């Protein structure tokens, strides 16, 4: 079955160009010209990836991204007309997985799309392998339990509410317990980026996780910073 991509773009020519090129690559494509219609299509069609413009009539791309993230784990690539670091950081911190600045080449966009979809497939395969090797599909570290079947995190008997990317990052680190992982490696494996940079978003997500699973976020015992190298998970 063809993977499904939702394009959210109010500029007609660009929307049609993206649709043409993605269909040519074998994807099933739907499109919306505004944020409200985009949310309807996400709920109706459950796409495998969303290309989301920031500047939209009505609900802007940031608000659409926030709403999607509350309901779905679908990869989101944001499109921005401005090379503005603030826009990019805000987009990443509210749950976008990647971004492209207009104008961009179709070759680069297709590469980013393929990278995100490949990441999702690898994660699904990884979870499937974990089911075979881990009876009950649980990762247990003292009072911290990760239930990969239910996508739940339990700390000292209480369910911890995590955003999709926080959960994905925690599982990634926990499955590599004791290994020092660089920010660039984490970006490539969890966010699926093919370029070096943007490591601030890793630090932000680590900080959020510490606030939720550490007894003392200022002196963490699970999510350890290895100065000059990256991060290490300890059970």
Secondary structure, DSSP 4 states (H G I P E B T S, - for coil): -PPEEEEE-S-HHHHHHHHHHHHHTT-EEEEESSHHHHHHHHHHH--SEEEEESS-SSS-HHHHHHHHHHH---EEEEEESS--HHHHHHHHHTT-SEEEESS--HHHHHHHHHHHHHHHHHHHHHHHHHHHHSGGGEEEETTEEEETTTTEEEETTEEEP--HHHHHHHHHHHTTTT-EE-HHHHIIIII--SSS--THHHHHHHHHHHHHH-SSGGG-SSEEEETTTEEEE--
